[in-house]
């Protein structure tokens, strides 16, 4: 019988790890003064226009979690490691953000968190809970920091001292009083490698990423037919997403765990895709290979747009129609 908040919390975190989540932590709502600081930072970030045209970032629910679940008292925060190393990759392949190599993490995390919610209901029938992945308006990185999963780095990614930053996050808002973990301490120190390595200088100052300069924003979110010239020329091979600021991070250079989770393993087309293959994909082919992928938000015409810029940068005359 799980009588105390500590007993329930420990059992819930143990169950979360059975679902493949690691790290796992709990934060108390409304959070510490540092969470207030993160909320104020978000407001300054938006007021500076750094969100580009991502208007959903302005949702008031990000400021107050009780807008998502009334009477929420705690949040279980989970991380899912997606760091994998394929056995073989083509040297000339188009580059895709590592987070999207496997199955759609939104569905993967939601399914596993639903199991945890049902487990909680079994032990606390009167409890209410709500699943939040990054498609929901919640300051997920700030809450992960609050729950002790890691700290927000200068590239705005959450970094865990043992696992680096290769993880996606999920949250389970709960109306139960749970035992919170200690918030993480920031360990970036004086390091500025991520800032100095961004080809478009999108990290305009520590912890501030200007989406208007970010390659990943433009090749995934930007619905314009033409991308800014400076983005076109800086894309390199990045057709969807960009991992440069994570690849150079010293915390990702250490011996970090490799995920064996079936849902995070790279799909074959991801590690095999080249410009030559991409130019042969029509709308139907794109829709087919994007089933079950978090990349399906990129429309077929956007894939062609992005690939055209990569072709242009390689000084070829072949243009996708």
SVG drawing of the C-alpha trace seen along z (x, -y; Angstrom):
<svg xmlns="http://www.w3.org/2000/svg" viewBox="-12 -43 47 45">
<polyline fill="none" stroke="black" stroke-width="0.4" points="0.0,0.0 1.4,-3.4 0.4,-5.6 2.8,-8.6 3.6,-11.0 7.2,-9.7 6.1,-6.1 3.8,-7.0 6.5,-9.2 9.2,-6.5 6.8,-3.9 5.7,-6.1 9.2,-7.0 10.1,-3.3 7.1,-2.5 8.3,-5.3 11.7,-3.7 10.0,-0.4 8.5,-2.3 11.9,-3.2 12.1,-6.7 15.4,-8.0 16.0,-10.4 12.8,-10.8 11.9,-13.5 9.1,-15.2 8.5,-18.9 6.0,-20.7 3.5,-23.1 3.8,-26.2 7.6,-25.6 10.4,-27.7 11.5,-31.3 13.7,-30.0 10.6,-28.8 9.3,-32.4 12.6,-33.6 12.2,-31.1 8.7,-32.4 9.9,-36.0 12.6,-35.0 10.0,-33.5 8.1,-36.7 11.2,-38.7 12.1,-36.2 8.6,-36.6 8.6,-40.4 12.0,-40.4 10.3,-38.6 12.6,-35.5 9.6,-33.1 9.3,-34.2 5.8,-33.3 5.3,-30.5 2.3,-32.3 1.4,-29.3 4.4,-30.1 2.3,-33.0 -0.3,-30.7 -1.0,-31.9 -1.0,-28.2 2.8,-28.2 2.7,-30.7 0.3,-28.8 0.1,-25.0 -3.2,-25.0 -4.6,-26.3 -3.8,-22.8 -5.1,-20.9 -7.1,-22.5 -5.9,-21.8 -2.6,-20.3 -0.2,-20.0 2.7,-18.0 4.3,-17.2 6.2,-14.0 8.8,-14.9 10.4,-12.1 13.2,-12.0 13.5,-9.6 17.0,-9.0 17.2,-9.0 20.9,-8.8 21.6,-6.0 24.5,-5.2 23.5,-3.4 25.8,-0.7 26.2,-2.2 25.5,-5.7 26.1,-7.2 28.7,-9.9 26.7,-12.0 23.3,-11.6 21.0,-14.5 21.1,-15.3 18.0,-15.1 17.8,-16.0 18.5,-13.0 15.3,-13.5 13.3,-12.5 15.2,-9.3 12.8,-6.9 9.0,-6.8 7.0,-9.9 8.1,-10.7 4.9,-12.5 2.9,-9.3 5.6,-7.2 5.7,-9.3 2.0,-9.8 1.3,-6.1 3.8,-5.4 2.6,-8.3 -1.0,-7.0 0.1,-3.8 1.6,-5.7 -1.7,-7.7 -3.6,-4.4 -1.2,-3.0 -1.7,-6.2 -5.5,-5.8 -5.2,-2.3 -3.4,-3.5 -5.3,-6.9 -8.7,-6.5 -9.7,-10.1 -6.6,-11.6 -6.7,-13.5 -3.9,-13.6 -3.0,-15.1 -0.3,-14.2 1.8,-17.0 4.4,-16.6 5.9,-19.6 2.8,-20.0 1.1,-21.3 1.7,-24.8 4.0,-24.1 7.5,-25.2 8.8,-21.6 12.5,-22.4 12.0,-24.7 9.9,-22.0 12.5,-19.4 15.1,-21.6 12.9,-22.1 12.4,-18.3 16.2,-17.7 16.5,-16.1 19.2,-18.5 19.8,-22.2 19.0,-24.5 22.2,-25.0 23.3,-28.1 21.9,-26.5 18.5,-26.3 18.6,-22.5 18.2,-20.5 21.5,-18.9 21.9,-16.0 25.4,-15.5 25.4,-11.7 23.4,-11.5 24.0,-14.8 21.2,-16.5 20.0,-13.8 16.5,-13.4 12.9,-14.3 10.7,-15.3 7.2,-14.4 5.1,-15.6 2.3,-14.1 0.4,-16.8 -1.1,-15.3 -3.5,-16.5 -1.7,-14.5 0.8,-15.9 4.1,-14.2 7.6,-14.4 9.6,-16.8 13.2,-16.2 15.9,-18.8 16.2,-21.2 19.3,-20.7 22.3,-23.1 23.6,-24.7 27.0,-23.4 27.8,-25.1 30.2,-27.5 32.2,-29.7 31.8,-27.4 30.6,-29.1 31.3,-26.3 27.6,-26.0 27.4,-29.8 30.6,-30.0 29.7,-26.9 26.2,-28.0 26.7,-28.9 24.0,-31.5 24.8,-33.0 21.2,-32.0 22.3,-31.9 22.5,-35.6 23.5,-35.5 23.6,-32.7 20.3,-30.9 18.7,-33.0 18.0,-31.4 16.6,-33.6 14.3,-31.4 14.6,-33.8 18.3,-32.8 17.9,-29.1 18.3,-26.5 16.0,-24.0 13.2,-26.6 13.4,-27.4 13.6,-23.9 10.8,-22.5 8.5,-25.4 8.9,-28.1 6.0,-27.9 7.4,-30.5 8.2,-29.5 11.5,-31.2 13.9,-31.0 16.2,-33.9 19.4,-34.0 21.6,-33.6 19.7,-30.4 19.9,-29.1 23.6,-29.3 24.2,-28.0 22.0,-24.9 24.8,-22.6 23.3,-19.1 20.6,-19.8 17.3,-19.1 15.3,-18.8 16.4,-20.1 19.9,-20.9 22.1,-19.3 25.2,-21.4 24.9,-23.0 24.3,-19.6 27.0,-17.8 29.7,-20.2 28.5,-20.3 31.2,-18.9 28.6,-17.1 27.7,-15.1 31.4,-14.2 31.6,-12.0 30.7,-8.3 26.9,-8.7 24.4,-5.8 23.3,-4.6 19.5,-4.0 18.4,-0.4 14.7,-1.4 13.0,-0.1 11.0,-3.4 14.2,-5.5 16.1,-3.4 16.8,-5.2 14.4,-4.3 16.2,-3.0 15.2,-5.8 16.6,-8.3 20.1,-7.0 20.0,-6.2 18.5,-9.4 20.6,-11.3 19.8,-14.1 19.6,-11.7 16.9,-9.7 15.1,-12.7 14.6,-14.3 12.7,-11.1 10.1,-11.4 6.7,-12.7 4.1,-13.8 2.7,-10.2 6.2,-8.8 6.9,-11.5 3.6,-10.8 4.3,-7.1 7.8,-7.3 6.7,-10.0 4.0,-7.8 4.7,-7.4 7.4,-10.1 7.5,-13.4 8.7,-14.9 5.3,-14.7 4.6,-18.3 7.1,-19.1 5.0,-19.2 6.2,-17.5 6.7,-20.9 8.9,-22.0 11.1,-19.0 11.6,-19.9 12.3,-23.5 14.9,-22.5 16.6,-20.0 16.7,-22.6 18.8,-24.9 21.2,-22.0 21.4,-21.3 22.1,-24.9 24.8,-25.1 26.5,-22.1 26.6,-24.1 24.4,-21.6 22.0,-22.4 19.4,-19.8 16.3,-21.4 13.4,-19.6 10.1,-20.3"/>
</svg>
